[in-house]
Amino acid sequence: MRINGTTKAPVMSYTAETSLGAVTVRAFNMVDRFFGNFLNLIDKDAKLFFHSNAVMEWLILRIEALQYVTLCTAAVFLVLLPKGNVTTGLVGLSLSYALSLTNTQVFWTRWYCYLSNYIVSVERIKQFMHIPSEPEAIVEDHRPSLWPSKGRIELEDLKLRYRPNAPLVLKGISCIFKEGSRVGVVGRTGSGKTTLISALFRLVDPASGRICVDGIDITSIGLKDLRMKLSIIPQEPTLFRGSVRTNMDPLGLSSDHEIWEALEKCQLKATISTLPNQLDASVSDEGENWSVGQRQLFCLGRVLLRKNRILVLDEATASIDSATDAVLQRVIRQDFLECTVITVAHRVPTVIDSDMVMVLSFGRMVEYDEPWKLMESDSYFSKLVKEYWSSCRKNSTKT
C-alpha cells in the first residue's frame, strides 16, 4: 500500500497541473501526448492496486482452505468416534459453530488486511503532526517600532541548508546592501539566488551566520513583524478570489483614496473605473479574468500601499509585455527612490543599471561590485553578459 501511495500522488498532481495548463496544451496541440502520459500513470497505479488485491485474495483463499481442511478433519474424527461417546446434538452443534467460525475468521482476516493497508494514511498524518512548526509570528519582547527606517541589509557569513543533514546551499556569504541602493543578484540556475531571498523572508533559517536589517538580526523578531516590513513582486503574480479592493489591500489597512492613488500610479485606474462595481469588481481564482500584465500591476499596487523600505523583485518583468515593463520600471524609479531594491535576475541585462551587482555561483558569492567595473574587467559577470547576448543573437538568427 505504501508503494501504491507513491504511484497515486503523481496521478493527482499530473491531473491538477494539466487542468491548469489546459489552454497551453491545446494551443501547442499536445493533447494526445499529455493524455498518453496520463494513461501511463494510471496503468502504473492500477498495476499496484491489482497486485495488492490479488495478494489479499491469495491469503484469504489459503486461510479458507486451511479452515475447511480442519473442519473436515474434525467431522471425520467425530464420525469415527464410538457410539455413545458424543451425543448427536453436540456433533451437530460443533459442526455448525465450526462453519460460522470459519466465516468469521475469513471476515476478520480480510478486514485486518484492509486495516494494514490503510493504516499508511494514519502514518502519514502522524508524520505531518511531527513536522517542526515555524518560529513565532510575534515575539512580544522584541517588536521594534518604526523598523526598518533605512533599509540597510548586512549578510554576515551566511550559511544555509534546507534540512539538518543536507549539504549547504549558501556557503558563507558576507556583504552589505546599503540603504537606498539597487542591488542585482545574478547567477546560473542553482547558484542560490532564490535561496538568498528565502533566507531574507525566513522561509528557511540560517544554519550559521546572520542577516541584519538596520542592525537587528531578523531571527530575533517574529515572522509577522519581519514579513510585514518586506515587499516582493514575484515572477508569477498571485491574485485571490475576491474583489479588487481585497486583492490590493488584503489586510484592510488602506482607505479607498489611497487604493485609487496606487491604481493610478499602476495605470489601472482607467480600467477599473469603467467596471460597474469598480473597487468591488470581482477577481476569480488566480486572477484568471485579468491579463498577466494586469496581475503584475496589481502586485505592484500592493507594494505601493505597503510603503516598505525593502523591495524584492524576483524577475518581475520576465512574463509581461514591454508596455507593462515600462510602467513597472518607472514606478520603481519614482516611488522607491529611497528604498533598498533587490532584483533577482535570470536575464542579466535586467541588473545593468543597478548600483551594485552580486554574482553567485554554487552558493558562493564570487563577485560584488558596481556593474560598470565588472564589465570593464574579465569578470564572471562580464562572461554572463557575453553569453546572454551571444544566445540572443543565435536565437534571432534561427528565427
N, C-alpha and C positions, 0 to 999 in steps of 0.2 A: 504493500500500500504506500510505503514511503516513496518507492520508485514511481508508482502511478501518480503520486502528488507532484513529482518533479516534471512529469510529462504533461500534466493538466495545466500547469501555470503558463507554459508557452502558448497553449491554445487560447487561453483567456486574454493574455497580453497581445497576441497577434490579432485577435478579433477586435480588440479595442483600438489598437493603433491603425488597423486597416479602415475601420469605420470613420476615424477622424480624418484620415487622408484619402477618403474615397474619391473626392473630386480630382486630386492629383493622379491617382491610379487610373481613373478613366481618361484623363487628359493625355497621358502617355501610353494609352492602350495596353496596359499591363494587367488587365482583369484576369486573363487566363493564367498568367504567371502567379499572381497572388492567390488565386483560387486553387491552383495546383499545390502551392506551398501549404495552404490551409488544410487541404486533404491529406497531405503527408503527415502533418502534425496530428490530425485526427486519427489516422491509421496507427501512428506510433502509440498514441494514448489508448486506442481501442485494443491493441495487441496486449498491452499490460493488463488492461481491465479484464480481457478474456482469460488470460493466464491466471489471474488472481481468482476468478470464479471457478476456473477448471480445477485448480489445486484444492479449493474448498470442497467441490463436489467429489473429488478423488478421496479426500479424507472422510467425507460423510459416507461414501459408498463402502469403504473398508470398515468403518465403525458399524454400519448396519450389518455387514456380512459377519463380523465377529459376534455381534449380539445374537443374530439368528442361529449361528453355529452353537453358541452357548445355550440358547433356548431349546434347540433340537436335542442337544446332548442331555439337558435336564429332563426333557419329555421322555426320551428313550430310557433314561435311568428310572423315572417314575413308573414307566410301563413294566420294566423288568423286575421291579420290587415284588417280593412275595405278597400274595393277597392277605389283607388284614393289617399290614404294617401302616399303610396310609389310607385314609378314607377317600372315597371318590370325590366328595365335595372339596376336600383340601387340595387334591390334584387339580381339579378344575380351577379353583381359586388361584393356585400357584401359577398355572399357565396363563391365566387371564392377567394377573399382575405382571408377569414377565413380559407379555406383549406390550402392555402400557408403559412399562419401564423402558423398553426398547425405543418406543416413540419419544418418550421424554428425554432419553439420552441423546437421541438424534437432534431433537429440538434445541436442547441446551448447548450441544456441540456447535450447531450452526450459529446460534446467537453469540457464542464465545468467539467464533471466528470473525463475525461482524464487529464485535467489540474490539478485538485485537487490531482489526484493520482501521477502524475509525478513531481509535484512541490516539492515532497520529495527530489528528486535529487538536486534541487536548494538549499534546506535547508542544505543538507549535504555539498555541495560546500561552502555554507556560513560558516558552522562550520569550515571547513578547512581554510578558509580565516582568521578566528579569532584565529587560533592556535598560541600561542606565539612563536616567532622566536627564534632561538639560539642566544647566545651572539655574538658579533662582531668577525669576523675571525682575524682581525688585529687591535690592539689598538696602534695607531701611537705614542701616548705619552709614551707608556710603552712597548718597544721592547728590552729586554735585549740581549746584544751581548755575544757570547760565553757562552751561558747558555743552559743546566747546565754543569758546569765544573767538579763537583764532583759526583752528583747523590744522594745527601742526601735528604731523604724524611721524613717530620715531619707531623704527624697527631695530630691535637690539638682539642680534644673534638668534634670529627667529628660526626655530626648527619645528617641523610639524609632520605628524604621521596620522593616518586615518584610523588605525587600530593599534592596540598596545604592542603587538608583535610584528607589525608591518614595517617595511623599510621607510626611511624618511622621504617625504615628498618635497619639503622645503629644507634646505641644508645650510643653516647659518646665514640668513640674510640680515644685513645691517645697513641702514641708510636713513635719511631724513627727508620727508616731504615737507618743504617749507609752506608756511601758511600763505594762502592765496595763489599758490603756484599750480601750473597744469603739468601733470606727470603722466607720461605714456609708459605703459608696460607692454613689452613685446617679447616674442619668443616663439619657437616652433611648438607644434602640438605636443602636449605632455611636459612642457617646460615648467609648469607650476603657476601660470597666470591666474587661472580660476581659483586655484587653491589659496593663493595670496588674498584674493577677495573674500573667500570663505573664512579665512582667519580673521580678517578685519571685521566681519559681521559675527564672528564667534559661532559659525556653523560647526567649526572644529576648533578645540582649544589647543594652543601650542604644546608640544612635548617639552620644549625648553625655550628660553628667551622670552621676550615680551613685546607687545605693541602698546605704545603710549600715545594718547591723543591729548594734546595740551598738557603734557606732563602726568597724566593719570593713566595707570595701567588698566586696559579695558577688561581684564579678567577680574578686577576688583569691584566692578559695578554690575548691576543686574542687566539681563539681556534686553528687557524692555527699555530701560534707560539708555542703553547703548544704541539699539537699532532704531529707536525713535529719533536719534540725532544724526543718523546716516541716511543718505538718499542714494538710490540706484535707478538707472534706466537700463533694463536688461535688453539683450538681443531679441528675445521673444517677448513682446509686450503682453501683459496679463490683464484682462478685464473680467469682472464678475457679473453674474446675473443681478440685475437691479436697475437703477436709474443712472443718468449722467451724474447727478449730484453725489450719489453714494460711491460711484467709481472715482470721482475727483477727490472727494473728501470722505473716505471710509469711516473715520472716527467722529465726524460731525464737529470739527473744531473751527471751521471757517464759515463766514457769512456768505450769503448769495452774492453780495457785491464783490467780495474777494474771489469767489469762484468765477464770476464773469470776467474779472480783470485777468485772471490766469488763462481763461479760454481765449480772450482777445490776443494775448501775447503768443498763444499757441496757434493762432489762425483758425480756431474752431468756433469762434463766437458767431460768425455769419452763418455757418452750417446749422448750429444748434438753435439759433434764433428763428430759423424758418420751420422748425419742428413744432407740432401742435402743443406738446407738453413742455417744450424747452428743457429746463434742468431736470424735469421728471420724465423725460423721454426714456424709453426702455433700452436696456442693454442686455443682449442674450448671453448665454454661456460662452466664455472665451471671447466675447465681443464679436461674434460671427456676423452680426448685422452692421459692422463697421469695417472699413478697409484697414489693411495692415499699417499704412501710414497714419491714419487717424488714431489707431490704437496706440501707436508710439507717441503721438502728440498728447494723448490722454495721460500717458505715463509722465511726460514732460510737465503737464499741468499739475499733477500730484506733487512733483518735486518743487515746482514754483510755490505751491501753497505751503509746503513744509518749511521752506526758507532755512534749510540746514547749512552748516558751514562746510560740509564734506559731501561731495557728489562723486559717484562712481558710474562710469559709462562702460558697460560690458558690450563693446562692439554694437552700440545702439543704432548705428546707421547702416548695418550690413544688409537689412532686408527691406529698405524703404527707397522710394524714388528720390531723384535729385532735388526736387522742389521741397519735399519734406525734410530732406537732409539740410538744405539751406536754412529752413526755419529753425531747425534744431540747433545748428551751429550758431546762428545769430542770437538766439535766446540765451544760449550758454555763455557767449561772449559778453552780452549786455547785462544779464541779470545775475550771473555767477562770477562777476569780475573779482570779488573779494573772497571767493570760496576756493577751497582746495579741490581741484578736479582731477580724478584719477581715471585715465582712459585705458582700458584693456583692449588692445588692438590685435586682431588676427590679420588685418590688412595694414601693412607697415606705413603707407603714406598717411594714414589717419592721425599719426602722432608726430608728423614732421614739424608742425607749428607749436609743439609743446615746449614748456620751459625746460623740462628735464625728461630724459628717456632712460628707463630701466630695461635692461636686456637680461632675460632669464634663460638658462639652459640646464635641463635636467635638475631643476630645483635649486640651482645656484645662481647668484647674481654675478654675471660676467662683466657687465658694464653699467655705469650710472653716471651720465654726464649730459651736457647740453647737446641737442641733436646736430647742430652745425659742426661742433667739434668732432663728434663721432663720424660725421660724413666726410670730413677732411682727412681722417686717418684710415688706416687699414683695419677697421674695427669690425666686430661681429655684426653690429647694427648696419654698417655700410654694405656688408655682404648680403644681409637680408633684403635691403632695399634693391640691390642689383638683381638678386634672384627674383624678386617680385616683379620688377619691370621687364625682366627677361621672359618670365612666364606670360605676362600680359601681351608682349609682342608676339610670342608664339601662338597664343590663342587668337589674336587678331589676324595673324597670317592664315591660320586654318580656316577662319570664317570668311 
